[in-house]
Each structure stands twice: as structure tokens, then as C-alpha cells.
């Protein structure tokens, strides 16, 4: 794996409004996958060049690339590498596809992206790459559509100056450019319709304080960071008008699978009587999974909980439970905004039968 030094595309004092729209945080460049290493942020903007299937799998597993749409694109581009490197070895090719598909189990986008690219294998390496790049381009277009649709909805629900709470990271780092929920936040800011945004720190890997805060700063959006547990109290105190966040999977009944901590924010929003809005592309909608009870929730082991950044924070021998995601029941969700439609649970039928 090659580490690439790359100059900032704009001086950070310009606040990089163009950065969020133009820079692709994952892309295909000269025969390899290039990503910004999310594990190095915010201290270092380090770009990685992934030229083998093993390197793509490793980047997905250790969260160098993360976010449901982004890992879907990474998986598809990984299949393009596999088709090029193992085209004459059917066994090695199928094994590579399997490893990519199962690198992380919860977000539907990864398996979907890998299968989409793998379906193009009869067309050879060029056909697979074309399918993967088409997925990349569709995710870019989806981000732009979600930003507009979501901003319209938030103005409808909260008026012209909304105070929002978001969770985990849902910006360009989690997609390709733009973002899901954070893309909506940016669009509201551009329209002058954002009064305040709070990002919860997102335990245990701090995606909110490390990544979302990093992106908000570069969009010139004032923000505050809050510990995860403060969210429901801030809602009860009347300091938040709506919760807006993303999803790794939207099930057929409208249940939402997202970064752990989402469910607590949903309960807080319901108790405070404020909207709880989910923003996710159609690629994260999974009509084949009936409900959140049917989703395999990834447990990432004790190390991320009992220590941080290589330092122990718990006594030796401490045990931990570390679900990476949780399930928010559909009855707690005000609306699900995709790039093509706005769904308002309770759903009257299977999600694939609803009219956009």
C-alpha cells in the first residue's frame, strides 16, 4: 500500500466550500483505488493508494474507508482490481469477490456494490471497471439530490433557522463527495437556513469529533461537539429542533440500522417531540430484509472500547461489548430521505412498493 502526499486542494482559510463538492474522497486513479485515510484524520490528511484486493479489504476492515456508500464504491472498485489481477484464475477471483463482500457485514451497500461489479465479470476487466465507475457516479449524483430534498424537508419541518444534531459522519468522507445527512446540513447552510449544528462525538472511535467536525470546519459551518449521552438532554432542554443522521441499511418496514448511539437519539427526539430524520441513498434501502431484527450487527471486539489510540483506558482483563451499529424502530422515524423519495413511517406496505 502506497501512501501518497497530496497538497490541500484549497487553503483551509478559504474554508474549502468547493472542496466538499469537488474532491472525491475515494476514486479510481491510474489503475488503483485512492482514498483519504480516515484513521489519520484530523491530525493528518493522508491519501492511500490501494492496488491489490488485500489492501482494499484491509482498508474497509480497519475503517480507513468507511460510510455505507463509500464502502460500496470501494468494494466495487476492489472487484475491478480482482478482475484485472485474477482474470485467468477463477478460484482466486471468486475468493477475492467473497472477501470483499464480507469485509464488513452490516451495511447493505458493500455487498450490493461488490455484487453489482461482479455481475459484469463476463465483460472482462474493462466491463467490471465500467460498472464500478458507474456506481461511483451514481453515488455522487445521489448526494446532490439528497442535499436538495433533505433541505426542503428540514425547512418544512423546522422553519428557516434550524438547530440540528447529527451523529457519526455522513459527509463526503462517508460517500464520494457531498454526503448524506451532512450534505443536507451543508445545503441548509448555503441557503442561510441553519442556525446551529451539534455533532455527537460518536463512541468508541469518535467519528463525530474526528471526521464530522473536520468536514464542518472546512465548510465554514459553526458547530459544537457534544458527548453522545448529552443529546437527549439537549433535546429535552429545547436546544435542538431536529435530529438528522444517516443509515447503513433501511429495512423493508422502515427500521433504520446506523452507527450505535442512533437509537438513543431517536428515543430522545420522540420524548422531546422533535423530528428524527434519516438521510440515505437508495443504495442503502434493503427491501430484502424485513426488519432490523434480521440484520447481522457487527461487534468489533473489546480493543476499541477498553483502549484508545494505543493506550489502555480500562483495567487489565476488562471485558466489553462493542456493537458497531444499532437498530432504530421505524415508529421513531419521522422521515427517510433518499435521492428519489421521502418516506414517512409508519409505512403502509413494503418499502419497494411505495410510490416515490
C-alpha positions in Angstrom: 0.0 0.0 0.0 1.4 3.3 -1.1 1.0 6.4 1.0 0.6 9.5 -1.2 1.4 13.0 -0.1 -1.2 15.3 -1.6 -1.4 19.1 -1.3 -4.6 20.5 0.1 -6.9 21.5 -2.8 -7.6 24.8 -1.2 -6.1 26.9 1.6 -8.1 26.0 4.7 -8.6 29.6 5.4 -10.8 29.7 2.4 -12.9 27.1 4.3 -13.0 24.8 1.3 -16.6 25.2 0.3 -15.5 24.0 -3.2 -13.6 21.2 -1.6 -16.7 19.4 -0.3 -18.2 19.4 -3.8 -15.2 18.7 -6.0 -12.8 16.4 -4.1 -13.6 12.7 -4.3 -12.6 11.0 -1.0 -12.5 7.7 -2.9 -11.7 7.3 -6.6 -10.0 5.2 -9.3 -6.7 6.8 -10.3 -4.2 5.2 -12.8 -5.2 1.6 -12.1 -5.7 1.7 -8.3 -8.2 2.9 -5.6 -7.2 6.2 -4.0 -8.8 7.1 -0.6 -8.2 9.6 2.1 -7.2 7.6 5.2 -9.9 8.3 7.7 -8.0 6.8 10.5 -5.4 9.6 10.2 -7.8 12.5 10.5 -8.0 15.1 11.8 -4.2 15.3 12.5 -3.1 14.3 9.0 -4.6 14.4 5.6 -3.0 11.2 4.2 -4.0 9.6 1.0 -3.6 5.9 0.3 -3.2 4.1 -3.0 -4.7 0.6 -2.9 -3.5 -1.5 -5.7 -4.4 -5.0 -4.5 -7.6 -6.7 -3.3 -5.9 -7.4 0.1 -5.2 -3.7 0.5 -8.9 -2.8 -0.3 -10.2 -5.4 2.2 -7.8 -4.2 4.9 -8.8 -0.5 4.3 -12.5 -1.4 4.7 -12.0 -3.6 7.8 -9.9 -1.1 9.7 -12.1 1.9 8.7 -9.6 3.7 6.6 -12.6 4.0 4.3 -16.0 3.9 5.9 -19.5 5.1 5.4 -22.1 2.9 3.6 -21.9 4.5 0.2 -18.1 4.8 0.3 -17.5 1.2 1.1 -20.0 0.1 -1.6 -17.9 2.0 -4.1 -14.7 0.6 -2.6 -16.0 -2.9 -2.8 -17.0 -2.4 -6.5 -13.6 -1.0 -7.3 -11.9 -3.9 -5.5 -13.7 -6.3 -7.8 -12.2 -4.3 -10.7 -8.8 -5.0 -9.3 -9.6 -8.6 -8.8 -10.8 -8.9 -12.4 -7.6 -7.5 -13.6 -5.3 -9.5 -11.4 -7.1 -12.9 -11.3 -8.9 -12.9 -14.6 -7.3 -16.2 -15.6 -7.8 -17.9 -12.2 -11.5 -18.5 -11.5 -10.9 -19.8 -8.0 -8.8 -16.8 -6.9 -11.2 -14.4 -8.5 -14.2 -15.9 -6.7 -12.3 -15.9 -3.4 -11.4 -12.2 -3.8 -15.0 -11.3 -4.5 -16.1 -13.2 -1.4 -13.5 -11.5 0.8 -14.6 -8.1 -0.5 -18.3 -8.8 0.0 -17.8 -10.0 3.6 -15.2 -7.5 4.8 -18.0 -5.8 6.9 -21.4 -7.4 7.4 -23.9 -4.7 8.4 -24.1 -2.0 5.7 -26.0 -3.3 2.7 -24.0 -1.1 0.3 -20.8 -3.2 0.5 -22.3 -6.5 -0.6 -24.5 -4.7 -3.1 -21.6 -2.8 -4.7 -19.5 -6.0 -4.9 -22.3 -8.0 -6.5 -23.0 -5.2 -9.0 -19.4 -5.2 -10.1 -19.2 -9.0 -10.1 -22.2 -9.3 -12.3 -20.1 -7.5 -15.0 -17.3 -10.1 -14.9 -18.4 -11.7 -18.2 -17.4 -8.4 -19.8 -13.8 -8.7 -18.6 -11.8 -6.2 -16.5 -12.9 -3.3 -18.6 -16.6 -4.2 -18.1 -16.2 -4.5 -14.3 -14.4 -1.2 -14.1 -17.1 0.5 -16.1 -19.8 -0.9 -13.7 -17.8 0.2 -10.6 -17.3 3.7 -12.0 -21.0 3.9 -12.9 -21.8 3.2 -9.2 -19.3 5.9 -8.1 -21.0 8.4 -10.4 -24.5 7.4 -9.2 -23.4 7.9 -5.6 -22.2 11.4 -6.4 -25.5 12.3 -8.1 -27.4 10.8 -5.1 -25.6 13.1 -2.7 -26.6 16.1 -4.7 -30.2 15.0 -4.9 -30.4 14.2 -1.1 -29.0 17.5 -0.2 -31.7 19.4 -2.0 -34.6 17.1 -1.0 -33.5 16.9 2.6 -33.0 20.7 2.9 -36.5 21.3 1.6 -37.9 18.9 4.2 -36.0 20.4 7.1 -37.2 23.9 6.2 -40.8 22.5 6.1 -40.4 20.8 9.5 -38.3 23.4 11.3 -38.6 26.7 9.5 -35.8 28.9 8.1 -33.3 28.7 11.0 -33.0 25.1 12.3 -30.8 23.9 15.1 -29.7 20.3 14.3 -28.0 17.4 16.0 -26.1 14.8 13.9 -24.4 11.6 14.7 -21.3 9.8 13.4 -20.0 11.0 10.0 -22.2 11.4 6.9 -20.3 13.9 4.7 -18.1 13.4 1.7 -15.9 11.1 3.7 -18.8 8.6 4.0 -19.8 8.9 0.4 -17.7 10.1 -2.5 -18.4 13.8 -2.4 -21.1 15.8 -0.7 -22.7 13.4 1.8 -26.0 12.2 3.1 -27.2 13.9 6.3 -24.1 16.2 6.4 -24.8 17.1 2.8 -28.2 18.4 3.9 -26.6 20.4 6.7 -24.3 22.0 4.1 -27.2 22.8 1.8 -29.1 24.4 4.6 -26.0 26.5 5.5 -25.8 27.6 1.8 -29.4 28.6 1.9 -28.9 30.6 5.2 -31.4 28.2 6.9 -29.0 26.7 9.5 -28.8 28.3 13.0 -26.6 25.7 14.8 -25.3 22.2 14.4 -24.2 19.9 17.2 -22.2 16.7 16.3 -22.2 14.0 18.9 -18.7 12.6 19.4 -19.7 9.0 18.4 -18.1 6.4 20.6 -15.9 4.5 20.6 -14.0 5.7 17.5 -15.1 9.3 17.6 -16.2 9.7 14.0 -18.3 12.7 15.0 -15.5 14.7 16.7 -12.7 13.5 14.4 -14.4 13.4 11.0 -17.7 15.4 11.1 -16.1 18.3 12.9 -13.2 18.2 10.4 -15.6 18.5 7.5 -17.8 21.1 9.1 -14.8 23.3 9.7 -13.9 23.1 6.0 -17.4 24.1 5.1 -17.2 27.2 7.3 -20.2 25.9 9.3 -20.0 26.8 13.0 -20.5 23.7 15.1 -20.3 22.3 18.7 -19.3 18.9 19.8 -21.2 17.0 22.5 -20.7 13.7 24.2 -23.2 11.1 22.9 -25.1 10.9 26.1 -25.8 14.7 26.1 -28.0 14.6 23.0 -31.4 13.6 24.6 -30.9 16.1 27.4 -30.1 18.9 25.0 -33.3 17.9 23.1 -35.3 18.0 26.3 -34.0 21.4 27.1 -35.2 22.8 23.8 -31.8 23.4 22.3 -32.3 21.2 19.2 -35.0 21.4 16.6 -34.4 18.1 14.8 -32.0 15.1 14.6 -30.6 14.4 11.2 -28.3 11.4 10.5 -27.6 8.7 8.0 -28.2 4.9 7.7 -26.1 1.9 6.8 -29.3 0.0 6.0 -33.0 0.8 5.8 -35.1 -2.3 6.1 -38.4 -3.1 4.3 -40.5 -2.0 7.3 -38.6 1.3 7.7 -36.3 0.1 10.6 -33.0 2.0 10.4 -29.6 0.4 11.1 -27.0 3.0 11.8 -24.0 3.7 14.0 -24.5 2.8 17.6 -26.0 5.7 19.5 -28.6 6.4 16.9 -31.3 4.6 18.8 -30.7 6.7 22.0 -31.0 9.9 19.9 -34.3 8.6 18.4 -35.7 8.0 21.8 -34.6 11.5 22.9 -36.2 13.0 19.9 -39.5 11.2 20.5 -39.6 12.3 24.1 -38.9 15.9 23.1 -41.4 15.9 20.3 -38.9 16.9 17.6 -38.3 15.4 14.1 -35.9 12.5 13.7 -34.8 12.5 10.0 -32.8 9.8 8.3 -30.9 10.6 5.0 -29.6 7.7 3.0 -29.3 6.9 -0.7 -31.5 4.3 -2.4 -28.4 2.1 -2.4 -28.8 1.8 1.4 -32.5 0.7 1.1 -32.8 -3.0 1.6 -36.3 -4.4 0.7 -35.0 -7.9 1.0 -34.5 -7.5 4.8 -37.9 -7.5 6.6 -36.8 -5.6 9.7 -33.8 -4.6 11.9 -34.1 -7.9 13.8 -32.9 -9.7 10.7 -29.7 -7.7 10.3 -26.3 -9.0 11.5 -24.9 -6.4 13.8 -21.1 -6.2 13.7 -19.3 -6.5 17.0 -15.9 -5.0 16.6 -14.4 -6.6 19.8 -13.1 -5.2 23.1 -10.0 -3.3 21.9 -11.8 -0.2 20.7 -13.7 0.1 24.0 -11.0 -0.7 26.6 -8.4 1.4 24.9 -8.0 4.3 22.5 -5.2 5.4 20.2 -3.0 2.6 21.5 -3.4 3.5 25.2 -5.4 1.4 27.7 -8.2 3.2 29.4 -9.7 0.2 31.4 -8.2 -2.2 33.9 -6.4 -5.3 32.6 -8.8 -8.0 31.8 -11.8 -5.8 31.4 -14.5 -7.3 29.1 -16.5 -5.3 26.7 -19.4 -5.4 24.3 -18.9 -3.3 21.2 -21.8 -3.3 18.7 -20.8 -1.0 15.8 -24.5 -0.4 15.0 -27.9 -0.3 16.5 -31.5 -0.6 15.2 -34.0 2.3 15.4 -37.6 1.0 15.1 -39.5 2.6 12.2 -42.1 4.1 14.6 -39.4 6.5 15.9 -38.5 7.8 12.5 -40.2 11.0 11.2 -38.9 10.7 7.6 -36.4 8.8 5.5 -35.0 11.0 2.7 -33.4 9.2 -0.3 -32.2 10.6 -3.6 -35.5 9.7 -5.2 -38.2 9.9 -2.5 -39.2 10.9 1.0 -40.7 8.1 3.1 -42.7 8.9 6.2 -43.2 5.9 8.5 -45.3 4.1 9.6 -45.0 2.6 6.1 -48.3 1.3 4.6 -46.6 -1.5 2.8 -43.2 -3.0 1.8 -40.8 -0.2 1.1 -40.2 -1.3 -2.5 -44.0 -0.9 -3.3 -44.2 2.8 -2.1 -44.5 5.5 -4.7 -41.7 8.0 -4.7 
